[in-house]
Amino acid sequence: MEVFNYHKRLFYPIHVEREDPVFAKVLTEHYSGIDSELASALQYFNQRSNISNRHIRELLGIISAEEFGHMELISVAINKLGGPPLSLVNTQGALWGITQINQSLDVIKMLQMDIQTETRVIRLYQQQLELTDDLNMKKMIRFLITRGEVHKYLLKKAQKLLRENGLPEEFNELIYDYKMSLQVLK
């Protein structure tokens, strides 16, 4: 099964009302900060290599691919807002590093860290809703919050199934639920 597939079309259309370099800089935290789309994508991608359960491995792979798509949305928004050139630094100028990726090999702990990461990312996006008057940016942020909530729900469900020794058909529901969550995007 193919994990990554590049499409020229963005996952979500990005429009801005006017340039806003200040808000663009705020968004760089989601591009390459501690709880960025980059950190999430690499963390999920790395974790999937250490998981024997094929359903959870697939779930982390497709969420990882989606997180890279979110990173692309953020980069387009930053550019359209007239932001700084993109590099792998956060809003304070600190270089992004691999130490920001959780290295646990315990699947339950991995999933717990992922749930906590999604929670922090959602909280940060919610705070940033107040930092812009651009309705298009607010829509994009709400979209990213919604997708984070979907990821969090699925990660919690995967963790619960592992703890309760779920049946194979219950694990199959993880991928089905993910695919169904995408139907509202069409």
Long-range contacts (C-beta under 8 A, 24 or more apart in sequence): 1-58, 3-61, 3-62, 3-64, 3-65, 4-65, 4-68, 5-65, 10-69, 10-72, 10-73, 10-76, 11-66, 11-69, 11-70, 11-72, 11-73, 11-185, 12-73, 12-140, 12-143, 12-185, 14-73, 14-76, 14-77, 14-80, 14-136, 14-140, 15-80, 15-136, 16-77, 16-80, 16-81, 16-134, 16-136, 16-137, 17-134, 17-135, 17-136, 18-134, 19-80, 19-81, 19-82, 20-81, 20-82, 20-132, 20-134, 20-137, 21-81, 21-82, 21-83, 21-84, 23-81, 23-131, 23-132, 23-134, 23-137, 24-77, 24-78, 24-79, 24-81, 24-82, 24-83, 24-84, 25-83, 25-84, 25-91, 26-91, 26-128, 26-131, 27-74, 27-77, 27-78, 27-81, 27-83, 27-128, 28-78, 28-83, 28-84, 28-86, 28-89, 28-90, 28-91, 29-90, 29-91, 29-124, 30-70, 30-71, 30-74, 30-121, 30-124, 30-125, 30-144, 31-71, 31-74, 31-75, 31-78, 31-86, 32-86, 32-87, 32-88, 32-89, 32-90, 32-96, 33-90, 33-91, 33-96, 34-90, 34-100, 35-117, 35-120, 35-121, 35-124, 36-71, 36-90, 36-96, 37-67, 37-68, 37-70, 37-71, 37-74, 38-67, 38-71, 38-88, 38-96, 39-96, 39-100, 39-101, 39-117, 40-64, 40-67, 40-114, 40-117, 40-118, 40-121, 41-65, 41-67, 41-68, 41-70, 41-71, 42-98, 42-101, 43-101, 43-102, 43-113, 43-114, 43-117, 44-114, 46-101, 47-102, 47-110, 47-114, 50-105, 50-107, 50-110, 51-107, 51-110, 53-107, 53-162, 53-171, 55-158, 55-168, 55-171, 55-172, 55-174, 55-175, 56-107, 56-111, 56-158, 56-162, 56-171, 56-174, 58-174, 58-175, 59-154, 59-155, 59-158, 59-174, 59-175, 59-178, 60-114, 62-175, 62-178, 63-151, 63-154, 63-155, 63-178, 66-147, 66-151, 70-144, 70-147, 73-140, 73-144, 77-137, 77-140, 81-137, 107-162, 108-159, 108-162, 108-163, 111-155, 111-156, 111-158, 111-159, 111-162, 112-159, 114-151, 114-155, 115-152, 115-155, 115-156, 115-159, 118-148, 118-149, 118-151, 118-152, 118-155, 119-152, 121-148, 122-148, 122-149, 122-152, 150-178, 150-181, 153-177, 154-178
